[in-house]
């Protein structure tokens, strides 16, 4: 490789390294009107939400801690989530929370309860 190509490669590599931040440093945005709870998926579409029986709605979207869609069969044990119900009371969407997101959600819930 000639010197100019090497310099370009090093410049691009440095720009990429500086411009990419770890996913854990980014804060996810959650929609308004979500609730904090504990979700446990039993035999699809049955689940429990805060200990009470619920159904997962057809087309339920479950977002894992990396904000990727997760199949219900991959969700292990009770997990802390922010969730949204449909008009029938079924779980329409859920976001599995990281420990930091759970801490912030609990703080927000405490502030909301104090109103």
C-alpha positions in Angstrom: 0.0 0.0 0.0 1.2 3.5 -0.7 1.5 6.1 2.0 -1.7 8.0 1.0 -3.8 4.8 1.2 -2.4 4.0 4.6 -3.1 7.5 5.9 -6.6 7.3 4.6 -7.2 4.0 6.3 -5.8 5.2 9.6 -7.9 8.4 9.4 -11.1 6.4 8.7 -10.4 3.9 11.5 -9.9 6.7 14.0 -13.0 8.5 12.9 -15.0 5.3 13.2 -13.6 4.5 16.7 -14.4 8.0 18.0 -17.8 8.2 16.4 -19.1 4.9 17.6 -20.4 4.8 21.2 -21.4 1.7 23.1 -25.1 0.8 23.0 -25.2 0.8 26.8 -24.4 4.5 26.9 -27.4 5.3 24.8 -30.7 5.9 26.5 -33.7 4.2 25.0 -36.8 6.3 24.4 -40.0 4.7 25.7 -43.5 5.8 24.6 -45.8 7.7 26.9 -48.4 5.8 29.0 -46.3 2.7 29.7 -46.4 1.0 33.1 -43.7 -0.6 35.1 -44.2 -4.3 36.0 -42.8 -7.8 36.2 -43.6 -10.0 33.2 -43.2 -13.8 33.2 -44.1 -15.7 30.0 -45.6 -19.1 30.7 -46.9 -21.2 27.8 -47.4 -18.9 24.9 -49.7 -16.8 24.8 -50.2 -17.1 28.6 -48.1 -14.9 30.9 -48.3 -13.3 34.3 -47.9 -9.5 34.9 -47.2 -8.5 38.4 -48.5 -12.0 39.5 -51.9 -11.8 37.7 -52.7 -13.9 34.6 -52.6 -12.1 31.3 -52.5 -13.0 27.6 -50.0 -11.8 25.1 -51.8 -10.1 22.3 -51.4 -11.4 18.7 -48.3 -9.6 17.4 -47.0 -8.7 20.8 -43.6 -7.0 20.5 -41.1 -7.7 23.3 -37.9 -5.6 23.2 -34.9 -7.1 24.9 -32.3 -5.0 26.8 -30.5 -4.2 23.5 -33.9 -3.0 22.0 -34.0 -6.0 19.6 -37.2 -7.9 19.2 -37.3 -11.1 21.3 -39.3 -14.2 20.8 -41.6 -14.9 23.8 -39.9 -18.3 24.1 -36.5 -16.6 24.7 -37.7 -14.6 27.7 -36.5 -16.5 30.8 -38.1 -16.1 34.2 -39.7 -13.0 35.6 -38.3 -9.8 34.1 -38.7 -6.1 34.9 -40.5 -4.4 32.0 -42.2 -1.3 30.9 -45.4 -2.5 29.1 -48.4 -1.3 27.2 -51.7 -3.1 27.1 -54.2 -3.2 24.2 -57.9 -2.4 24.6 -58.6 -6.0 25.6 -56.1 -5.9 28.5 -53.6 -8.1 26.7 -49.9 -7.2 26.6 -49.3 -5.4 23.3 -45.7 -4.4 23.8 -43.0 -4.8 26.5 -39.5 -3.5 27.0 -37.2 -5.6 29.2 -35.3 -3.2 31.4 -31.6 -2.9 32.2 -30.8 -2.3 35.8 -30.3 1.4 35.1 -33.6 1.7 33.2 -35.3 -0.1 36.1 -33.9 2.4 38.6 -35.0 5.4 36.5 -38.5 3.8 36.0 -38.9 3.3 39.7 -37.9 6.9 40.4 -40.4 8.1 37.8 -43.1 5.9 39.3 -42.4 7.3 42.8 -42.6 10.9 41.5 -45.9 10.1 39.7 -47.4 8.5 42.9 -46.4 11.6 44.9 -48.6 13.9 42.8 
